[in-house]
Amino acid sequence: MDSSSSSSAAGLGAVDPQLQHFIEVETQKQRFQQLVHQMTELCWVPVA
């Protein structure tokens, strides 16, 4: 059991390509959502 858990955490080179692609896509989605949130805050700041 130890060898399988350590091999999965060996590094990015050992990661399943489909899993790596999924992580990249989700990271891009997160960055986009963060950008939208920042732009929304910037554009909709209440005027005093």
Protein Blocks (a to p, Z undefined) as FASTA:
>chain_A
ZZmmmmmmnpmklpcfklmmmmmmmmmmmmmmmmmmmmmmmmmgccZZ
